[in-house]
Amino acid sequence: MSQRVKVIRNISWKLELHNEVNAVAGMIVKDIRDGIASKKDINNSAFAPLKPSTVKQKKRKGYSNPSTPLWATGQMKEVYVKPRAKKGRELAQIQVPKGRDGMNRIVVGDIHNKGDGVPKREWYGVGKRAEKKIDQYVKQALREKMRLKK
């Protein structure tokens, strides 16, 4: 059985690719934040619960969400895009803020992502949820460009 493949020749769309890059970066940031808030990792699995001793320690320190993983101070969810993509520089980077205590949160996040001495909680990166949304977005954007081209 043969499949027909539609070939598009001489594509001359005026793509503003930096806009799409920024939109995708924003989707990744939103997915990371939503995952932390819903206690799910980037692959949509529930975070391992905190040990009772950790919850007790966080309560003593007065944290607002002592039983929520990755939420001692709320800083882990404060990922952001910087620099944003620009025309001619189609690159956006997702950053993790430096903590109020001066510790770089990407180091702490990496420890959690790997499970280095703590339960593994993959909270940072592009996971299944984000990949699905990005795939849908890119396909829709291309369909729209093709519609406009006709």
N, C-alpha and C positions, 0 to 999 in steps of 0.2 A: 504494500500500500504506500503510495507516495503522498507526501504532503506538499501543499503549495506554499511557497514563501513569497510574501509581498516584498518586492525590492523598491526601496525609495532612493531615487537618484537625485543628485544635485541639490542636496538640502542646503538652503540658504537662509534658514531662520535666523532672526537676530535674537539669539538666546542671551539672556541675562543670567548666566550660570551662577554668578555670585549670589543672586537672590535665592536660587534653589539650594545652594550650599548652606546659606544662613537658615533657611526653613528647616532643612534636615538637622542641622546642629540644634536648633530650637526644639525639635521633636525628641532628640536624644536627651537634652537637659530635662525636658518635661517628664520623660519616661523615668529618668533616674530619681527625680523628686517624687513623682507619684509612687514609685516602687518603695522608697524609704517610708513614705507616709502610710502605705498599705502593708508594710512589713514583708515585702516580697523582693526577691533578688531580680537581677536583670533577665533571668530566664523564667520568671514568674513562679518560682518556688518560694515557699514561706521561709523566712529567716529562721535559723536555729534560735530557740528561745534563750534568753539570758539565764545564767546561773543565778540561783537565789542569793548567793553572796555578792554578785555584781549588782543586783537590784537593791540589796540592802545598802551597799556602798554608795550607789547613786542617790538613794533616798537621803542618806546622811549628808551628802553634798548639796542637797536641795534641788536636784534637777526636776524639771516639770514632768517629764515622761520617763520615770526611772525603770520601767519594765520594757521599754521599747528599744530594740537594737538600733545602733547607729544614731541615737537621738539623745545623747547626754546634754549637749549644748545646742543642738539644732544646726550646727555648722556644716555637717556632712551633706545636708540637702541643699546647701547654698552654692551648688555648681552654677557656672555661667559661661557664656561664650565670649571669649576675648583672645585674640582679635577676631573681629567679624570679617567675613569675606568681602572683598571689594572688586570692582571691575578691574581685570588684569591681575588680580591676586585672589584666586578662587580657593581660599583656604580659611577655615574657621577652626578655632581650637576650643575645646571644652576644658575649663579650668576648675580647680578645686581651691577654695579660699584658704589663705593662711589663717590659722585659728587665733582667737583672741589671746591665747596663751603663748603665741609665737610659733607654735609647732605647725609645720606644713601638713595640712589635712590629706594631701595626696599620699604622704608616707603612711599615715594611719589607715587611709582607705586601702592602700596596697596590702597592708598587713591583713586587713579583713578579707580582701578579695582572694588572697592566697591561703588564708587560714593559718598564718604563721604565729602559733602560740595562742590563738583565739579560734572559736568556731568559724568556719569558712562562711562568709556572707558576701557573695558577689553582687555588689551594689553599684559599681562604676563600670561603664563600658556600654557597648551596643549589644543588647540581648535580643531574645526572640520577639518580645512585644514591639520593641522599636524597629527591628528589621521589617516586621510585617507592615507597620504604619508607613515606614519609609518606602517600601516596595509599592504600596498602594498609591502613595503621593507621587512618586516618580512616574508610574504608569499613567496616572491621571494627567499629570503635567504634559507628558508626551502626547497623549490623546488630544489634549486641548491644543497643543501646538500644531498637530496634524490637521485638526478641524479648521483652525485659523488659516492654515496654508492653502487650503483648497479654494 
